[in-house]
Amino acid sequence: MQPEEQKQVAVHQRRRFNELVDVFDTPQPPDVMERLGQIVSAARLRRGEVVLDVGTGVGVLIPLIKFYHPSVILVCDLAEKMLQRVREKYPEVRTYHADITLLTLDAASVDVIFMNAMYGNIADKPHACQNAAQMLRPGGRLVVSHPEGRAFVDQLRVTSDLFIESLPTREEFQDLVRPLGLEVVTYRDEHQLYLMVARKMRNAGNLDFEFQNA
């Protein structure tokens, strides 16, 4: 996808998610919340860590993250109305109105990054992962997940006007992130749960993160 097409996708995603804020801001069923709990638990969060929730929406993961007592929760989203809901409910959370490919945080400043129920919506996945890898500290974890699973995402591709791609296999994701110093350590592709955790290798600080376009 060319850069101009990626910009057009971002504009459309921002508009549509702003329109859908009330749809998203509803209580999740108990079984979905249980799977979201598994997703957050898989990050092995420790007290005092810095957490970034990418594509946070209305902040469904935030209460689950707070249970582990992070030092700060950072969130970013393309849709400003989603972020406004987050600020109303969780004023202590630090919000960024940005695409993950353009979000500017200090290098090696984040311990855990969640990309929950949004990875398929990213138009430029190589640069999104590159940026995430730069933000992660050595030993940090990138969690890519969906609490409804691969088939649900593929059905959305058919029925939604949003940009959505299928979720990657373990091998596809590993090929993408290995040059960035990340190693997949957890992979679950189940009927109603997709969960992948990649850890930043301890020696990754010496890697060249300049991404070469194909």
Backbone as a ProteinNet text record, in pm:
[ID]
protein_1_A
[PRIMARY]
MQPEEQKQVAVHQRRRFNELVDVFDTPQPPDVMERLGQIVSAARLRRGEVVLDVGTGVGVLIPLIKFYHPSVILVCDLAEKMLQRVREKYPEVRTYHADITLLTLDAASVDVIFMNAMYGNIADKPHACQNAAQMLRPGGRLVVSHPEGRAFVDQLRVTSDLFIESLPTREEFQDLVRPLGLEVVTYRDEHQLYLMVARKMRNAGNLDFEFQNA
[TERTIARY]
84	0	87.6	57	134.7	102.9	197.7	176	46.2	10.1	-112.7	-235.5	-230.8	-341	-349.9	-234.7	-233.7	-294.9	-267.1	-325.8	-477	-523.5	-667.2	-734.9	-668.7	-721.5	-732.9	-630.3	-630.4	-743.2	-765.1	-872.7	-1008.3	-1026.9	-1154	-1172.5	-1066.4	-1076	-1111.1	-1046	-1072.8	-1219.4	-1272.3	-1411.6	-1507.2	-1485.8	-1578.4	-1573.2	-1453.7	-1446.9	-1502.6	-1490	-1557.7	-1708.5	-1760.7	-1904.6	-1951.4	-1861.8	-1898.5	-1871.2	-1836	-1794.1	-1901.9	-2028.7	-2135.2	-2155.5	-2130.8	-2141.4	-2035.3	-1915	-1805.5	-1816.5	-1877.9	-1882.3	-2001.4	-2004.1	-2107	-2038.5	-2101.1	-2038.6	-2014.6	-1898.5	-1865.2	-1923.4	-1965.2	-2016.1	-1909.7	-1953.4	-1856.7	-1753.6	-1793.7	-1697.1	-1590.1	-1628.5	-1529.8	-1434.8	-1489.3	-1404.6	-1307.4	-1351.7	-1261.5	-1145.5	-1173.4	-1066.3	-976.2	-1034.2	-951	-857.8	-907.4	-822.4	-706	-731.5	-623.1	-519.7	-567.2	-477.6	-384.6	-441.6	-359.3	-264.9	-313.4	-229.7	-109.8	-127.8	-20.4	99.5	78.8	189.2	282.8	240.4	320.6	365.1	266.3	292.7	344.8	439.5	493.2	464.5	450.9	424.1	527.6	479.8	567.9	607.5	560.6	597.7	516.5	568.5	502.4	431.3	302.3	219.3	160.6	162.8	100.4	-9.2	-130.5	-244.4	-273.8	-241.7	-255.3	-395.9	-458.1	-595.2	-687.9	-673.9	-743.1	-894.1	-947	-1091.8	-1143.4	-1244.6	-1298.5	-1229.7	-1121.3	-1039.3	-1078.8	-1126.7	-1174.5	-1064.7	-938.9	-830.2	-782.3	-813.3	-751.9	-777.9	-902	-920.5	-842.1	-828.7	-753.5	-604.2	-554.4	-413.9	-387.1	-479.1	-461.4	-448.1	-506.7	-499	-355	-263.2	-122.6	-36.9	-97.5	-31.3	87	63.1	170.7	201.3	317.9	351.1	272.7	247.9	169	109.6	-10.7	-74.6	-83.3	-24.6	-31.7	-127.8	-208.6	-298.2	-291.9	-310.6	-321.2	-435.2	-492.1	-601.1	-613.5	-661.8	-687	-809.9	-906.1	-1035.9	-1039	-1051.1	-1047.4	-1167.6	-1281.9	-1398.4	-1378.6	-1309.2	-1274.2	-1185.2	-1086.2	-994.9	-1066.7	-1165.1	-1241.2	-1313.9	-1369.2	-1435.2	-1333.7	-1215.7	-1112	-1076.2	-1060.3	-1024.2	-1133.9	-1259.8	-1371	-1372.6	-1342.6	-1349.4	-1220.6	-1107.9	-977.4	-887.7	-913.7	-837.9	-688.8	-649.9	-508.1	-429.5	-496.7	-430.3	-379.8	-263.5	-203.5	-243.3	-309.8	-365.5	-287	-281.1	-215.7	-307.7	-339.6	-421.5	-325.8	-302.6	-199.2	-216.4	-167	-148.7	-23.8	-24.8	89.9	215.3	200.1	318.3	382.5	306.5	355.4	372	331.6	343	489.9	520.5	659	675.4	729.1	769.4	918.6	980.3	1124.3	1157.1	1273	1319.5	1340.1	1307	1325.9	1263.3	1137.3	1069.9	944.8	908.5	783.9	815.9	743.6	765.5	671.1	547	447.5	363	341.7	253.4	144.3	19.6	-94.5	-147.4	-171.5	-244.6	-362.2	-466.5	-579.7	-694.9	-743.8	-860.4	-843.8	-720.1	-697	-584.5	-509.6	-393.1	-433.4	-545.8	-591.6	-626.3	-652.6	-688.2	-567.2	-447.5	-327.3	-290.1	-281.4	-249.8	-101.4	-15.6	129.3	185.7	167.9	209.3	361	442.7	587.3	635.4	587	632.5	567.8	446.7	384.6	466	507.1	587.2	726.6	782.3	912.7	907.1	802.5	790	770.5	689.1	667.7	798.3	875.1	1002	1098.1	1099.2	1186.6	1146.3	1015.8	966.6	992.4	997.9	1011	1151.6	1156.5	1282.9	1324.3	1452.2	1492.7	1416.5	1361.7	1276.9	1131	1100.8	963.2	881.5	748	658.7	559.6	540.9	439.3	330.3	206.8	95.3	-1.5	-19.8	-116.3	-227.5	-352.3	-459.2	-594.8	-687.7	-829	-912.2	-1005.3	-1081.1	-1190.8	-1210.5	-1311	-1247.9	-1117.9	-1048.9	-1041.4	-966.5	-937.1	-1063.2	-1153.3	-1271.8	-1360	-1368.4	-1445.7	-1387.6	-1256	-1190.4	-1214.2	-1204.1	-1225.6	-1369.9	-1464.7	-1604.1	-1622.4	-1555.2	-1562.1	-1508.8	-1408.5	-1352.9	-1460.4	-1553.7	-1660	-1772	-1801.7	-1921.5	-1895.2	-1770.9	-1740.1	-1681.3	-1702.3	-1639.3	-1504.1	-1459.1	-1328.7	-1218.8	-1097.6	-981.7	-948.8	-953.7	-923	-848.6	-737.9	-665	-668.8	-649.4	-647.6	-532.5	-549.6	-444.1	-331.7	-208.3	-94.4	-78.4	-18.8	24.4	147.9	184.5	307.4	427.5	437.5	552.4	554.3	437.7	430.6	472.6	424.6	458.4	605.3	654.9	795.9	887	852.5	932.2	932.3	820.4	810.1	891.6	886.6	943.8	1084.2	1128.9	1263.6	1371	1365.8	1467.2	1462	1351.2	1336.1	1380.1	1431.8	1480.2	1374.4	1262.4	1154.6	1145	1109	1094.2	957.4	880.1	749.2	768.3	705	718.9	586.9	475.2	343.6	259.8	190.1	100.3	-18.3	-138.1	-261.4	-358.6	-401.2	-495.1	-612.5	-708	-819.6	-950.5	-1058.9	-1187.4	-1229.5	-1215.7	-1256.7	-1144.8	-1023.5	-911.5	-790.3	-739.8	-612.5	-518.8	-402.6	-310.4	-167.4	-90.6	51.1	131.3	237.1	327.5	466.8	526.9	665.6	748.1	864.7	952.3	1071.9	1109.7	1228.2	1352.7	1438.4	1557.4	1650.9	1721.6	1806.7	1918.1	1962.5	2070.2	2017.4	1885.3	1825	1864	1918	1954.2	2061.5	2137.1	2243.7	2199.3	2070.4	2023.3	1997.1	2010.1	1976.2	1829.1	1749.3	1606.1	1560.5	1651.7	1611.7	1539.6	1408.2	1329	1344.5	1373.7	1390.6	1260.7	1204.9	1084.5	1112.8	1018	1032.8	1009.3
-119.7	0	124.8	217.5	340	436.4	527.4	620.6	700.9	743.7	821.8	736.5	610.1	518.8	496.5	486.7	469.5	589.9	708.5	829.9	829.2	786.8	780.2	680.3	566.7	467.5	527.7	598.2	658.2	759.4	839.7	939.8	870.1	764.7	691.8	622	558.8	490.9	589.9	704.6	805.1	847.2	874.8	918.9	810.3	687.7	579.9	545.6	542.6	509.4	622.3	745.2	854.4	835.8	789.1	766.1	648.8	554.4	431	434.1	549.3	554.1	500.8	531.5	483.7	333	279.9	135.4	62.3	118.2	54.3	76	185.6	219.8	153.7	22.2	-58.2	-171.4	-223	-331.3	-454.4	-516	-638.1	-759.8	-863.2	-985.1	-1046.6	-1119.3	-1178.7	-1268.4	-1346.6	-1435.9	-1358.3	-1245.4	-1160.3	-1098.9	-1052.3	-993.8	-1097.8	-1223.1	-1327.7	-1346.4	-1343.1	-1359	-1236.2	-1118.7	-998.3	-1007	-1065.4	-1087.1	-1180.2	-1283.1	-1372.6	-1296.9	-1208.1	-1130.9	-1043.2	-971.6	-883.3	-966.3	-1077.3	-1163.1	-1216.7	-1242.5	-1299.9	-1206.5	-1076.5	-980.9	-991.1	-1061.4	-1078	-942	-856.2	-722.6	-727.7	-638.9	-624	-483.3	-474.2	-345.1	-240.8	-123	-12.2	-4.5	-97.1	-92.7	13.5	52.7	149.9	72.4	102.1	27	122.4	80.7	154.3	67.9	122.7	54.2	122.9	54.1	110.4	82.9	185.9	169.2	137.5	213.3	183.9	188.3	261.7	277.1	349.4	291.6	354.8	302.5	227.2	189.3	60.3	-38.2	-162.1	-236.3	-222.8	-292.5	-219.8	-92.8	-11.3	-66.6	-100.8	-155.4	-283.4	-366.1	-491.1	-463.8	-363	-324.4	-265	-182.4	-115.9	-215.3	-331.4	-435	-469.8	-453.3	-490	-373.2	-259.1	-142.1	-92.1	-60.2	0.4	140.8	191.2	327.7	429.6	399.4	488.3	406.1	444.5	385.4	492.2	462.6	550.4	487.1	568.3	515	604	541.8	621.9	568.4	657.2	619.2	725.3	682	776.1	861.6	809.8	876.1	958.6	1088.7	1177.7	1159.1	1115.1	1093.7	971.8	872.4	757.8	803.6	884.6	931.8	1020.1	1096.1	1179	1091.4	979.6	886.4	831.3	798.7	747.3	850.2	975.1	1080.5	1101.4	1087.9	1104.6	993.2	871.2	755.5	733.1	765.3	736.7	859.7	963.9	1088.7	1075.3	968.8	949.3	894	846.9	787.3	897	876.9	974.5	939	1029.8	1000	1070.1	1000.7	1054.6	1033.5	1141.8	1132.7	1112.1	985	955.3	815.6	798.7	667.3	605.5	476.4	410.3	425.4	438.1	454.9	591.5	688.1	825	866.8	782.2	816.2	831.9	942	969.9	960.5	848.6	830.2	804	826.3	803	657.4	635.1	498.9	426.5	298.9	213.4	273.9	322.1	386.5	311.5	202.7	130.9	-15.9	-74.4	-215	-308.7	-267.1	-352.6	-268.5	-320	-256.3	-354.9	-311.4	-391.5	-339.2	-430.7	-401.4	-498.3	-463.7	-553.4	-515.2	-611.2	-593.4	-475.9	-454.4	-344.3	-371.9	-480.1	-502.8	-512.7	-576.6	-587.5	-455.3	-353.2	-220.7	-135.6	-181.1	-102.2	-117.7	-6.3	-11.2	-38	15.9	2.6	-76.1	-206.7	-290.7	-294.8	-298.4	-299	-177.5	-59	59.7	70.3	19	16.2	-70.7	-187.6	-276.6	-220.2	-155.1	-91.9	13.5	96.4	201.2	140.7	36	-31.4	-89.2	-151.7	-211.3	-105.4	10.6	118.2	166.4	169.2	217.5	118.3	-10.8	-112.5	-117.5	-137.1	-164.3	-308.9	-340.9	-482.1	-564.6	-675.7	-755.8	-715.4	-603.8	-558.5	-650	-640.6	-731.4	-655.3	-707.3	-658.9	-765.4	-728	-821.4	-784.9	-876.7	-861	-961.3	-913.1	-1002	-961.9	-1056.5	-1028.8	-1126.3	-1074.9	-1163.6	-1242.6	-1221.1	-1297.8	-1392.2	-1382.2	-1478.1	-1443.2	-1525.6	-1503.6	-1504.4	-1601.3	-1612.2	-1488	-1432.5	-1310.4	-1195.3	-1182.8	-1076.3	-1098	-1220.9	-1247	-1218.4	-1242.1	-1207.9	-1057.2	-983.9	-838	-784	-849.6	-806.6	-807.5	-900.5	-914.3	-812.8	-784.3	-706.3	-560.1	-522.3	-386.4	-304.1	-172.4	-82.9	-32.5	-82.2	-44.4	-125.9	-72.1	-147.5	-253	-379.4	-490.2	-597.5	-644.7	-757.2	-873.3	-993.6	-1112.1	-1104.5	-1172.6	-1177.5	-1269	-1235.7	-1313.7	-1447.3	-1542.3	-1665.4	-1633.4	-1728.4	-1710.3	-1687	-1765.7	-1755	-1620.4	-1572.9	-1444	-1330.6	-1336	-1228.6	-1235.6	-1357.4	-1370.7	-1317.8	-1345.9	-1294.1	-1141.9	-1082.2	-936.4	-873.8	-932.9	-865.4	-912.3	-1026.6	-1073.1	-970.1	-907.6	-805.9	-685.3	-670.4	-559.2	-595.5	-716.6	-757.7	-820.6	-865.6	-926.4	-1075.9	-1152.2	-1296.2	-1336.9	-1409.9	-1456.3	-1561.7	-1539.8	-1632.4	-1698.9	-1643.1	-1700.2	-1688	-1794.5	-1789.2	-1881.2	-1824.3	-1900.5	-1854.7	-1946.1	-1915.9	-2010.6	-1968.3	-2053.4	-1999.9	-2073.9	-2038.9	-1896.1	-1857.6	-1723.6	-1650.2	-1679.3	-1606.3	-1613.5	-1497.1	-1486.1	-1408.5	-1466.3	-1404	-1434.7	-1330.2	-1345.5	-1245.5	-1294.6	-1209.6	-1222.2	-1108.9	-1105.4	-1026.2	-1079.3	-1015.4	-952.1	-832.6	-767.9	-831.7	-880.1	-950.2	-855	-907.6	-825.1	-755.6	-813.8	-752.4	-669.7	-643.7	-575.8	-428.4	-374.8	-233.9	-200.1	-301.4	-276.3	-292.5	-327.7	-351.7	-221	-226.1	-111.8	-120.8	-21.7	-25.7	48.9	85.5	153.2	53.5	74.7	-20.3	9.1	-95.3	-81.7	-117.8	-25	-52.1	-154.1	-243.5	-344.2	-278.3
0	0	0	-88	-100	15.2	46.6	158.4	147.6	26.8	11.4	43.6	5.1	37.7	188.4	253.2	398	467.9	417.9	475.7	459.1	343	318.5	410.2	433.9	527.1	666.3	710.1	844.4	860.1	758.8	763.1	775.7	696.4	700.3	834.8	885.3	1014.7	1125.6	1124	1227.3	1225	1106.6	1095.5	1142.7	1098.4	1132.5	1280.9	1339.7	1482	1567.7	1523.5	1593.6	1590.8	1478.4	1465.5	1551	1578.3	1647.9	1797.7	1852	1992	2085.5	2060.3	2148.7	2136	2018.5	1998.3	2080.5	2082.5	2156.1	2306.2	2347.3	2489.1	2557.2	2551.3	2616.7	2692.8	2798.1	2875.4	2789.5	2808	2736	2809	2735.6	2800.3	2891.3	2995	3088.7	3022	2918.8	2856.2	2781.3	2720.9	2652.7	2755.4	2867.5	2971.1	3025.9	3036.4	3084.8	2988.2	2858	2759.7	2755.5	2775	2784.5	2905.3	3012.8	3129.3	3098.2	3018.7	2976.8	2893	2807.6	2721.9	2805.7	2900.3	2983.7	3070.5	3123.2	3206.3	3129.3	2999.6	2918	2905.1	2929.2	2921.5	3041.2	3145.9	3268.2	3323.6	3338.8	3390.6	3533.7	3562.3	3696.2	3748.3	3878.3	3941.4	3895.7	3863.5	3829.1	3683.4	3600.3	3459.6	3384.7	3270	3182.7	3072.6	3053.7	2960.2	2856.2	2730.9	2621.3	2560.9	2554.8	2494.1	2360.5	2251.7	2117.1	2064.3	2005.4	1958.2	2074	2180.2	2306.5	2295	2195.5	2187.3	2309.1	2375.5	2496.6	2622.1	2605.7	2720	2788.7	2713.5	2775.3	2851.4	2807.8	2877.1	3002.6	3014.7	3120.9	3261.7	3299.1	3435.1	3458.9	3355.5	3368.3	3384.2	3314.3	3327.1	3465.6	3513.4	3642.7	3757.8	3743.1	3847.1	3880.7	3783.9	3803.1	3852.8	3879.1	3936.8	3852.6	3725.8	3646.6	3697.4	3664.6	3706.2	3625.1	3500.3	3414.4	3301.1	3259.6	3143.1	3035.5	2920.8	2805.1	2704.9	2638.2	2536	2413.3	2297.2	2175.1	2090.1	2010.9	1921.8	1813.6	1697.7	1587.8	1612.5	1689.3	1705.3	1832.9	1817.6	1933.7	2025.7	1970.9	2055.8	2145.3	2095.4	2179.7	2295.5	2264.7	2368.5	2470.2	2426.6	2519.8	2621.8	2575.8	2669.5	2769.2	2719.6	2809.1	2914.9	2874.6	2971.3	3074.5	3031.3	3125.3	3229	3186.5	3277	3355.1	3293.5	3353.9	3339.6	3417.5	3401	3429.4	3498.3	3530.2	3412.2	3309.7	3193.8	3101.3	3043.9	2951.8	2808.9	2740.1	2608.2	2497.1	2381.9	2262.2	2142.7	2075.5	1953.9	1837	1803.6	1704.5	1648.3	1526.7	1465.4	1527.2	1552	1613.2	1527.3	1397.2	1311.7	1331.6	1385.7	1400.8	1546.9	1639.5	1780.6	1818.8	1886.4	1924.3	2075.9	2120.1	2258.9	2260.9	2376.1	2386.7	2357.7	2298.8	2274.1	2407.3	2408.6	2526.4	2651.3	2638.2	2750.5	2796.7	2727.9	2755.5	2781.8	2879.1	2913	2839.4	2821.8	2755.9	2661.5	2540.7	2442.4	2405.1	2421.3	2379.3	2246	2152.7	2028.9	2026.1	2098.8	2115.5	2023.8	1948.9	1862	1766.4	1721.4	1627.9	1528.8	1546	1460	1313.5	1284.9	1147	1083	1166.3	1114.7	1077	1110.7	1082.4	935.4	865	721.9	698	784	766.6	884.9	879.6	991.7	1011.7	905.8	929	1008.3	972.1	1044.7	1183.2	1197.4	1329.7	1424.9	1377.5	1461.2	1484.5	1384.2	1401.5	1511.5	1508.8	1609	1747.7	1754.5	1882.9	1936	1849	1891.6	1944.6	1883	1930.1	2068.9	2095.3	2224.7	2336.9	2304.6	2407.8	2467.6	2597.9	2663.8	2635	2643.3	2635.8	2739.4	2695.9	2782.4	2777.6	2710.4	2697.9	2608.3	2621.3	2550.9	2463.1	2342.4	2249.7	2241.6	2275.7	2277.8	2164.7	2071.2	1962.3	1987.6	1994.3	2040.1	1985	1994.7	1969.3	2052.4	2135.6	2224.2	2154.6	2025.1	1950.4	1848.4	1827.2	1742.5	1595.5	1523	1381.5	1293.5	1315	1230.5	1241.9	1360.8	1382.2	1299.8	1301.6	1224.2	1075.2	1029.7	887.7	846.9	936.5	906.8	899.1	986.2	981.3	848.7	794.5	666.8	557.9	568	468.1	490.6	616.1	648.3	680.8	708.1	751.4	637.9	645	547.8	597.5	713.2	765.5	698.4	698.9	651.9	756.2	716	806.9	728.1	784.1	727.4	825.4	772.6	858.4	958.2	1069.2	1169.9	1122.2	1156.2	1105.8	1177	1106.7	1172.1	1256	1338.8	1419.2	1327.8	1221.7	1131.8	1060.1	1015.3	946.8	1039.4	1163.1	1256.9	1296.8	1317.7	1354.8	1244.8	1119.3	1007.7	1005.7	1046	1046.8	1159.7	1279.1	1396.1	1433.6	1381.3	1417.5	1380.5	1260.7	1230.3	1322.8	1398.5	1491.4	1633.1	1649.2	1780.1	1868	1809.2	1885.8	1854.7	1956.3	1941.8	1995.9	1916	1961.2	2070.2	2185.5	2298.3	2334.5	2287.6	2313.6	2187.9	2152.4	2036.8	2061.9	2061.9	2075.5	1966.8	1883.8	1776.6	1793.3	1877.4	1916.7	1860.5	1883.7	1826.3	1861.1	1985.8	2027.6	2102.1	2065	2124.7	2033.3	2000.2	1928.2	2018.7	2045.2	2140.2	2100.7	2081.4	2049.4	2132.4	2193.9	2271.6	2212.5	2180.8	2134	2234.5	2268.2	2366.8	2296.6	2342.9	2288.4	2349.4	2263.6	2311.1	2384.1	2481.3	2567.6	2491.6	2381.1	2302.8	2186.1	2186.8	2072.5	2065.4	2173.6	2171.4	2070.4	2025.6	1929.7	1784.7	1764.3	1628.7	1555.5	1424.9	1340.4	1307.9	1353	1334.7	1209	1122.7	1000.6	910.5	891.5	814.3	666.2	592.1	447.5	378.1	300.7	225	115.5	97.6	-10.3	-144.8
[MASK]
++++++++++++++++++++++++++++++++++++++++++++++++++++++++++++++++++++++++++++++++++++++++++++++++++++++++++++++++++++++++++++++++++++++++++++++++++++++++++++++++++++++++++++++++++++++++++++++++++++++++++++++++++++++

